[in-house]
Amino acid sequence: MAMFTLCVDAINFCFWPDHDDGVEEGLEYEHLTRGWRNAHAGDWTVLTCERLQTMSGPDLRAILNWPRPLPDEETRARLIREVGDGLAKSFGGSCAEFVRAANGSAVRLVELLLKHFPGFRDEVHANGDDVFFYKRAQIFVGDLWGGFRGQGLGSFHDIEALTMFADYRVPVTLREQGILHYDDALLTKIVNKEEIPANSAEEVEIRACTVMAVEAIRESFAKKHGERVSSIVIDWYLWERGEGKRKTSVEPHHRTRTTFY
């Protein structure tokens, strides 16, 4: 399951371009999970380092059983090759050994992801400061924690140190709830489906404010109920709420072409 999760989260980004071509069904996260799961059920070798290290765009498309080229297909294939190379070089090809190397620390596992798989380095220099989001790195840890129910490879003593996973779905939910507010110029761009450049001030601020909003929700919950809940759980709730309204929501999401979310 660990290797499956790592391969899914290595390419868990930027689905929206596939929805812009008038297709009946656009690529979504569930297509990644279903594709890898079905492929593995038919041929267990698809999740071996040997296969991952030679992954091409068409190979990945076939594994996911997708009827047309994936958005950023060759980039996604490169990131899968990176997973295979990193595990083969440093962990004997075992994702389980990679996870165990973190010694039960969520923070350490994020650090190991950044060290061995450069494609997870979701960071930017903005306004004189280094800003670190690490969305896909953190979501890998969160997925292990959730998938293993906090046991075995999913046992982390510091899981609450992680933030929410700054993407383009959760900000929509926060806006609908009146928690996030955009200025008129930014809102016009989003409504008109104008692309907002990666690492631009607007894009960084959307993501940073989303993280801060979830932390504020977390603190408010703790004060009101006398118990703490992890930012991951809040993220899951907001994301599921947004996914449930995806086809009916009138609130569009911001569009940024990126490999980080």
N, C-alpha and C positions, 0 to 999 in steps of 0.2 A: 504493500500500500504506500510506503514511503516514496518509492521510485515513481509510482503512478502519480502521486501528489506533486512531486517535484517537476515532472514533465508537464503536467497540466499548468502549474503556476509559472513555469518558464515561458509559456506562450499565452498567458492570461492577460491580454491587453487589447485595446483598440478594436472593438468589434463593429463600431458604428459605420465605418466606410463600406462594409458589405451590405448595409441597409439602404444605401443611396442610389442603387442602380435599378430601382423598381422591382426588385425580386420579391417573390411571395414570402419567403422566409429568410431572414438574414442571420448571419453567424452570431451565436451567443455562447456564453460560458458552458451551458449544459451540453452543447455540441462537442466541446472539448472533452468533457468528462465521459460522455457516452461513447465518443469515438475511440478514445484510448481504452476504455473498459471493454468494449466489444472486440477491438483489435487484439487485446491481450487474451481475451477468452478464446479467440480463434488461433492465436499463435503467441505463446508466452515470450518468445524471443524478441518481440517488438520493444520490450522494456529492458533489454540487456544493453550494456555499454557498447558492445560491438555494433549493435544496430543503431544506437543513438549517434555514435561517432560518424556514421556515414549517411546520416539523414539528409535528403534533398527536399526541396519544396514539393515536388510531385509525390515523393514518398510520404511526407507528412499529410498531404491532402488525401492520399489513399487511406492512410491510417484513420483519419477522421471521417472518411467516407463523405467528403464534401464535393458537391457537383461542379465547382468552379474554383479558380485560383483563390487562395485565402488572402485576406488583406495582409500586406507585408509578408508574403509567403516565404521568400528566401531569408528574410530576417528571422522569422520564426524557426525555420529549419536550422539556421546558424546557432540560435540559442539552444536548440535541442542538442546539436553537436557539442556545444560548450559544456552542457551537463554531462554528456558521455565522456568527454575528454577530462574534465575535472575529477569525476569520480574514479576513472581508470587510473589517473596519474597519482592521486593522493589517498584513495580509500579502497583500493583493491576492487574497484567496480561496484562497491556496495553502498547503496544509499543509507541503509540501516547503520553501517559503520560511520558514515558521515554524520548522521544525527546523533549517534552515541558520543561522538567526539565533543559535543557541546556539554556533556556532563549534566544534563537536565536543566540547562539555562537557555531560556528563550532568547535573551540578549546575545549570548555567545553564539547561538545557532545563526542568528542574523549576521553576526560578524563573520562567521565561517562562510556563509553564502556569498557575502561581498568579496571575501578573499579569493575564493575558488571559482566563482562564476561572475565575471565582470558585468554580465547583462542585468544583474540585479542591483547595480549601483545607481539607484534613483536619487540623485543629488544634484544640486544646482547652486551657483554663486549668484546671489541676488542682493542688491542694495548694500554691497560691501560685506555681506555675511554668507556663510555656507549654510545651505538649507538641506536637510536630509528627510526624505519621506519614506523611502524603502518600502513602498506599498507591496510589491510582489514578494519581497523577502519576508516581510512580516506576515503576509497572508499564508505563506507556506507553513510557517510555524503555527499560525492559528488553525490552519486546516489539519495539521497533525494533531494538535491539542483536541480539536473537536472530533476528528475521525477516530482517534484512539480513546476518546472520552477521558482525557487526562491521565491515562495509564500507559505503561510501557514506553514506546517511542514518543508518545504524546504527553509525557509527564514533564512539566516545567515548573520549577519553584518560583519563577519570577515572571509568569505570563502577564501579570498586570502591568509590567513595565512597557509593554507594547502599546502603540497608539492605534487609532482606527486606520483603515486602509484607504488613503486619499485617492478617489477615483472620480468618475463623472456621473455616477448614479446617485450616491448619497447626497451631494449638494442639491439635487433636485428635490429630494424628500425634505431636506432642511428648509429650502425655500418655500415649499408648499405649506410647511408648518409655521412660517413666519419667523424662523430662526436666523436664516441668512437673507441678507438684502443686497442687491446689486445696484450700482448707480445706473442711470438711464443709458449711458453710452455702452456699457458692458451688456446690459440686458438686451439692447437693440441688436447687438452682434449675435447674441445667443439665439434670440427669437428668429433672426434672419438666417440662421445656420451658417454664419461666417466662421471660418476656422480661426481659432485663437492659437498663435504660435506656441510651441513648447518652450518652456523656460522664460516666456514673456512675463512682465510684471503682473498682468491680469491672471494668467494661468497659475502662477505661483501663489498669488493671493487667494484665489479660489480654493486651492488645495490647503493652504495654511489655515485659512479661516474655517474650513471644514474640520480640520484636526482640532482647532481650538474650540469650536462649537461642541464637538463630541466630548472633549475634556470638561467643558462647562456643564454639560448634561450629566456627566459622571459625578462631578462634585455636587451638583444639585440633588441628585438621587441619594448620594451618601448622607447629605444633611437632612433630607426629608425622611428617609427610611432607616437611617442608622446602620447601613451596611454598604459595602463597596461592591461595585460591579465592574468588570473589566471593560475597557474601551472596545475590545473585540466583540463582546456580546452586544453592545450598543450598536456597533457597526453592522453586525448581522441583522439585527432587528430593523434598522433603517434601510439596509440594502434589500431585504426581503419585502419590506413595505413598498419600496420603489419598484421592485420587480413585479409585484402584484398589480401595480397600476401602470406598468409600462405601456400597454396598448391603449389605455384610456386617458392617461395623463395629458393635460394641455400644456404642461411645463416642459419645455425642451431642455436637454442637457448641453453643456458647453462642448465644443468639438475641438479637440487637440490631437494631432497625429503624433503619437508617442509610443514607445515600447514599454513604458512603465505602468500604464493603466489603460 
